[in-house]
Amino acid sequence: MRSDTSAVRRQLLQGTALGLAALATGCAHIGSTAKARVVVVGGGWGGLGAVRALAEGGKVHVTLVEPNERFMSCPLSAHFIAGLQPETDFQRSYAGIDRLDNVRRVSERVLSLDRAKSEVVTATQRIGYDFLVLSPGIEYMEDAIAGYAQARDQLPVGFRAFEQAAVKRQVDAFLVQGGHFVISAPKPPYRCPPAPYERAFLIAEQMKKRGTKGKIIIVDANPAPMPAPIAPPLLAAMKSVYAAQIEYLPSVDISAVEMGKRVLKTSEGDIPFQHANLVLPMRASGLVRQAGLGERWAAIKLPSFLSQADEKIYVIGDAQGSPLPKSGHVAYNTGKQVGEEILDRVAGKASAPPAGPVDLPLGICWANVTHDTAININVSSTIEAGQAPKLKFSVDPEHNARSGSGAISWGNGMWRAMLG
């Protein structure tokens, strides 16, 4: 993981100056009476942020390509996984997007990108674009744990939309049967770093309510929850609220899983289990590699989020390779920023060169410790030409009811902003 992080930092240092220059000088105006065509791939938090910004004023024609017929929020879905709320609480219709006059939604999966022809390829059509916003999400690095691919159906990860129900079935069985439930946390970067611990907390809460016999074992590849600022309140909650339900094993790497024996092979020996939610290392969607936009993550320029390989393509959300947190709120704010920049490029507007630090998209997230209490995590960041981004964290020192209610209010507000 260290080598990957170093590579990302080198890409950022190489691309930041170019990205700032692109913002300063502006990009080519679309010299045509026809509306510019903008294709957005992915109808999650990032893609919807971009669509909402692009739809303002009807100045471009937007095509949203998203295979799912409904939106499912991964943020806050741990409440569903633990059996505290129904799945429908975290789903929304795309009807509000469909009502936008200059937006067309295509319910298909993107199979490939043809950069030479500026086309997005699905099973039934080729969709041309003048600008492309990629928000394709992540995929799991299954080869990181030997034997996982063969056990995939029995060990759902649940970090992508509509996968949570499979994890819930594991949780439901554990709460009835008891035993050892293993939850793993990989080394970063991965989607929503607090999520493995939040899942453990909410399942442990249910254990206490139901009298489930057994324990949750958190197998963490890191010496403490990452990023470092979130560790103190999470570790404190383990000790103060769930000492009898959660066993925490830091700095333990999982090398293999043997489903027949229900054993994890780790750097600290074998760990037997009855149920498990293995959170695998992650990388950008395969579209990024197919299109030559990066390896593990898309290589981008900051602060613009333009691809380092293609001036027509922006990569946002969790697929982009910057040190910013891979969270829904960062993705949404990035989508809005990119949508606004594309409108400026279409209008031929030039930006003044930034004289100092440039703000990057803000991130807010929440880690629930109980159904009603949570830890609020805010991340702000800035960047200057030729330097790596500087991140600043503001984290609740302990879980509290105010953040618990704030998380739900925030979620409802964000879903309305995205979907109407």
C-alpha positions in Angstrom: 0.0 0.0 0.0 2.9 2.4 0.7 4.1 2.2 -2.9 0.6 2.9 -4.2 0.3 6.0 -1.9 3.7 7.3 -3.1 2.7 6.8 -6.7 -0.5 8.8 -6.1 1.4 11.6 -4.5 3.9 11.8 -7.4 0.9 11.9 -9.9 -0.6 14.7 -7.9 2.6 16.8 -7.7 3.0 16.4 -11.5 -0.6 17.2 -12.2 -1.4 20.0 -9.8 0.4 22.7 -11.6 -1.3 21.7 -14.9 -4.6 21.6 -13.2 -4.2 25.0 -11.7 -3.1 26.3 -15.1 -6.1 24.8 -16.8 -8.4 26.7 -14.4 -6.4 29.9 -14.8 -6.4 30.0 -18.6 -9.8 28.3 -19.3 -10.3 25.6 -21.9 -11.5 25.6 -25.4 -15.0 27.0 -25.9 -17.4 24.7 -27.7 -17.8 26.8 -30.9 -21.2 25.5 -32.0 -24.8 26.6 -31.9 -25.7 23.0 -30.7 -25.6 22.3 -27.0 -22.5 20.6 -25.7 -22.9 17.0 -24.9 -21.9 15.9 -21.4 -22.1 12.3 -20.4 -22.0 11.4 -16.7 -21.2 7.7 -15.9 -22.6 6.7 -12.5 -25.7 7.7 -10.7 -24.3 7.7 -7.2 -23.3 10.7 -5.0 -20.6 12.1 -7.3 -22.5 11.6 -10.6 -25.7 13.1 -9.2 -23.8 16.1 -7.9 -22.4 16.7 -11.4 -25.9 16.2 -13.0 -27.5 18.7 -10.7 -24.9 21.4 -11.4 -24.9 20.7 -15.2 -28.7 20.9 -15.4 -28.7 24.5 -14.1 -29.8 26.8 -16.9 -30.3 24.2 -19.6 -27.0 25.1 -21.3 -25.8 21.6 -22.0 -27.3 18.3 -22.9 -26.7 15.7 -20.1 -26.8 12.0 -20.4 -26.6 10.0 -17.1 -25.6 6.4 -17.6 -26.6 4.3 -14.6 -27.6 0.6 -14.7 -29.7 0.6 -11.5 -33.3 1.8 -11.7 -33.1 3.2 -8.2 -30.6 5.0 -6.0 -29.2 3.2 -2.9 -27.2 5.2 -0.4 -24.2 3.4 1.0 -23.7 6.2 3.6 -26.0 5.4 6.7 -26.9 1.9 5.3 -25.2 0.3 8.3 -28.6 0.9 10.1 -30.2 -1.4 7.6 -27.4 -4.0 7.8 -27.8 -4.2 11.5 -31.6 -4.6 11.3 -32.4 -1.2 12.7 -34.1 0.3 9.7 -35.7 -1.0 6.5 -33.7 -1.0 3.2 -36.3 1.4 1.7 -35.1 4.2 4.1 -31.9 4.4 2.0 -33.4 4.1 -1.4 -34.8 6.8 -3.7 -36.3 7.0 -7.1 -34.6 8.7 -10.1 -37.9 10.4 -11.0 -36.6 13.8 -10.0 -33.7 13.4 -12.4 -36.0 12.2 -15.1 -38.1 15.4 -14.8 -35.1 17.6 -15.7 -35.6 18.9 -19.2 -32.0 18.7 -20.4 -31.1 15.3 -18.8 -31.6 11.9 -20.3 -31.1 8.8 -18.2 -29.8 5.6 -19.8 -30.4 2.5 -17.7 -27.4 0.5 -18.9 -24.0 -0.5 -17.8 -21.0 1.1 -19.5 -18.8 -1.6 -21.1 -16.0 0.5 -22.3 -14.8 4.0 -23.2 -13.7 4.9 -26.8 -11.5 7.9 -26.1 -10.4 8.2 -29.8 -14.1 8.7 -30.8 -15.2 10.4 -27.6 -17.9 7.7 -27.1 -19.2 5.8 -24.1 -20.1 2.2 -25.1 -23.0 0.2 -23.7 -24.5 -3.1 -24.8 -26.9 -1.3 -27.2 -25.4 2.1 -28.1 -22.5 4.4 -28.4 -23.0 7.7 -26.7 -20.9 10.6 -27.9 -19.7 13.3 -25.6 -17.9 16.7 -25.6 -17.1 16.2 -22.0 -17.2 13.1 -19.8 -17.6 12.9 -16.1 -16.7 9.5 -14.7 -18.0 8.5 -11.3 -17.9 4.7 -11.7 -17.1 3.8 -8.1 -14.9 1.0 -6.9 -14.3 -2.7 -7.3 -12.8 -5.2 -4.9 -9.3 -6.6 -5.1 -10.4 -10.2 -4.6 -6.9 -11.6 -5.2 -5.7 -9.8 -2.0 -7.0 -12.7 0.0 -6.4 -16.2 -1.3 -9.6 -18.3 -1.5 -11.9 -15.3 -1.4 -13.0 -15.5 -5.1 -14.2 -19.0 -4.5 -16.1 -18.0 -1.4 -17.5 -14.7 -2.8 -21.1 -15.6 -2.4 -20.7 -16.6 1.2 -18.6 -13.5 2.1 -20.3 -10.4 0.7 -18.4 -7.1 1.2 -21.4 -4.7 0.9 -19.6 -1.5 0.1 -21.5 -0.9 -3.2 -25.1 -0.1 -3.7 -27.6 -2.9 -3.2 -25.0 -5.3 -1.8 -26.0 -4.5 1.8 -28.9 -7.1 1.8 -26.4 -10.0 1.4 -24.4 -8.7 4.4 -27.6 -8.3 6.4 -28.4 -12.0 5.9 -25.0 -12.8 7.5 -25.7 -10.5 10.4 -29.2 -11.9 10.9 -27.9 -15.5 11.1 -25.2 -14.4 13.6 -27.6 -12.7 15.9 -29.6 -15.9 16.1 -26.8 -18.4 16.2 -24.0 -16.5 17.9 -20.4 -17.5 17.6 -17.5 -15.4 16.1 -18.4 -12.7 13.6 -15.2 -11.4 11.9 -15.2 -7.9 10.3 -12.0 -6.8 8.6 -10.6 -3.4 7.8 -8.0 -3.1 5.0 -5.2 -0.6 4.7 -6.3 2.6 3.0 -7.3 4.0 0.7 -10.7 2.4 0.6 -14.3 3.6 0.5 -15.7 5.1 3.8 -12.9 4.3 6.3 -15.1 4.5 9.4 -17.6 1.9 8.0 -16.1 -1.4 9.2 -16.1 -0.1 12.8 -19.6 1.4 12.5 -20.9 -1.9 11.3 -19.3 -3.6 14.3 -20.8 -1.1 16.7 -24.4 -1.4 15.4 -24.2 -5.2 15.2 -22.8 -5.2 18.8 -25.7 -3.0 19.9 -28.1 -5.7 18.6 -26.2 -8.4 20.3 -26.7 -6.6 23.6 -30.4 -6.2 23.0 -31.0 -9.8 21.9 -28.6 -11.5 24.3 -26.6 -13.0 21.4 -23.8 -15.3 22.7 -20.4 -14.7 21.0 -18.3 -11.8 19.9 -17.4 -9.6 17.0 -13.7 -9.7 16.1 -12.4 -6.7 14.2 -9.3 -7.7 12.2 -7.6 -4.5 11.3 -4.6 -4.3 8.9 -3.8 -1.0 10.5 -2.3 -0.3 13.9 -5.4 1.8 14.7 -8.5 3.0 12.8 -7.5 5.2 9.9 -7.1 8.0 9.2 -5.5 8.7 12.5 -7.8 11.5 13.7 -10.8 9.2 13.8 -9.1 6.6 16.0 -9.5 8.0 19.5 -13.3 8.2 19.6 -13.7 4.9 17.8 -11.3 3.0 20.2 -12.9 4.7 23.2 -16.3 3.5 22.1 -15.1 -0.1 21.7 -13.9 0.0 25.3 -16.7 2.0 27.0 -19.7 0.6 25.2 -18.9 -2.8 23.7 -16.0 -4.2 25.7 -17.9 -7.5 26.2 -19.0 -7.7 22.5 -16.0 -6.6 20.4 -12.4 -7.9 20.3 -10.1 -5.6 18.4 -7.0 -7.0 16.7 -4.8 -4.3 15.2 -1.9 -4.7 12.8 -3.2 -8.1 11.5 -3.0 -9.0 7.8 -5.4 -11.6 6.3 -3.7 -13.7 3.7 -6.3 -16.4 3.0 -9.7 -17.7 3.9 -10.7 -21.4 4.1 -14.4 -21.5 4.0 -14.6 -25.3 4.4 -12.8 -25.0 7.8 -14.2 -21.4 8.4 -10.7 -20.2 9.2 -8.9 -17.0 8.3 -5.1 -17.3 7.7 -3.5 -14.2 9.2 -0.1 -12.8 10.1 -0.9 -13.6 13.8 -2.1 -17.2 13.1 -5.5 -18.8 12.3 -8.7 -17.1 13.4 -11.8 -19.3 13.4 -15.2 -17.8 12.6 -18.8 -18.7 12.0 -19.7 -15.6 10.1 -17.6 -12.9 8.4 -17.8 -9.6 6.6 -14.4 -9.2 5.0 -13.8 -5.7 3.7 -11.4 -6.1 0.9 -8.8 -3.7 -0.5 -10.4 -1.6 -3.3 -9.5 0.0 -6.6 -11.3 2.1 -9.2 -13.7 0.6 -11.5 -12.2 -1.4 -14.4 -13.3 1.4 -16.8 -10.4 3.5 -15.5 -7.8 0.9 -16.6 -9.6 0.0 -19.8 -9.5 3.6 -20.9 -5.9 4.2 -19.9 -6.8 6.7 -17.2 -4.8 5.1 -14.4 -3.9 1.9 -12.6 -5.3 1.3 -9.2 -6.9 4.8 -9.1 -7.5 7.4 -11.8 -4.6 9.8 -12.3 -6.1 13.3 -12.0 -5.0 16.9 -11.8 -6.0 18.9 -8.8 -7.9 21.1 -8.1 -9.8 20.5 -11.4 -10.2 16.6 -11.2 -9.3 16.5 -14.9 -7.8 13.3 -16.1 -4.0 13.5 -16.6 -4.5 11.6 -19.8 -7.5 13.4 -21.4 -8.7 17.0 -21.3 -12.3 16.0 -22.0 -12.6 13.6 -19.0 -13.1 14.3 -15.3 -12.9 11.6 -12.8 -14.7 12.1 -9.5 -16.0 10.1 -6.5 -14.1 7.2 -5.1 -12.4 6.3 -8.4 -10.2 9.3 -8.4 -6.6 9.0 -7.1 -6.1 11.8 -4.6 -5.6 11.8 -0.8 -9.1 13.2 -0.3 -11.4 10.9 1.7 -13.4 8.4 -0.4 -16.8 9.5 1.0 -20.2 10.3 -0.4 -20.1 13.9 0.6 -16.7 14.6 -1.0 -18.0 12.9 -4.1 -21.1 15.0 -4.3 -19.2 18.3 -3.7 -16.6 17.2 -6.3 -19.4 16.5 -8.8 -20.9 20.0 -8.3 -17.5 21.6 -8.7 -16.8 19.7 -11.9 -20.2 20.4 -13.3 -19.8 24.1 -12.8 -16.3 24.1 -14.4 -17.7 22.3 -17.5 -20.4 25.0 -17.8 -17.6 27.6 -17.6 -15.6 25.8 -20.3 -18.6 25.6 -22.5 -19.2 29.4 -22.0 -15.6 30.2 -22.7 -15.0 31.7 -19.3 -11.4 32.1 -18.2 -10.4 32.0 -14.5 -7.8 34.1 -12.9 -4.7 32.2 -11.8 -5.0 31.3 -8.1 -2.7 33.4 -5.9 -2.5 30.9 -3.0 -4.2 27.9 -1.6 -7.3 26.6 -3.4 -10.1 24.9 -1.4 -10.9 21.4 -2.4 -14.3 19.8 -1.9 -15.4 19.5 1.7 -16.3 16.2 3.3 -18.7 15.4 6.1 -19.4 11.9 7.4 -20.7 10.1 10.4 -19.8 7.0 12.3 -22.7 5.7 14.4 -21.8 4.0 17.7 -25.4 3.2 18.6 -28.5 3.7 16.6 -29.0 7.1 18.2 -25.5 8.4 18.8 -22.7 9.1 16.3 -19.2 10.6 15.8 -19.2 13.6 13.4 -16.2 13.7 11.1 -15.5 16.8 9.0 -12.6 17.1 6.5 -11.5 20.2 4.7 -8.5 20.4 2.4 -6.5 22.9 0.3 -3.9 22.7 -2.4 -1.2 25.0 -3.8 0.6 24.6 -7.1 3.4 22.0 -6.9 2.3 20.8 -3.4 0.3 17.8 -2.1 -3.1 18.6 -0.6 -3.3 19.6 3.0 -6.1 17.9 5.0 -7.6 19.2 8.2 -9.9 17.0 10.3 -12.5 18.0 12.9 -13.8 15.0 14.8 -16.1 14.7 17.8 -14.1 13.6 20.8 -16.8 11.1 21.7 -20.1 9.8 20.3 -23.1 11.8 21.1 -26.9 12.1 20.5 -26.5 15.4 18.7 -24.4 13.9 16.0 -26.7 10.9 15.9 -29.7 13.0 15.0 -27.5 15.2 12.8 -26.5 12.2 10.7 -30.1 11.4 9.8 -30.9 15.0 9.0 -27.8 15.3 6.9 -28.7 12.2 5.0 -32.2 13.3 4.2 -30.9 16.7 3.2 -28.3 15.2 0.8 -30.8 12.8 -0.8 -33.2 15.7 -1.5 -30.4 17.8 -3.0 -29.4 14.9 -5.2 -32.7 13.5 -6.2 -35.4 16.0 -5.3 
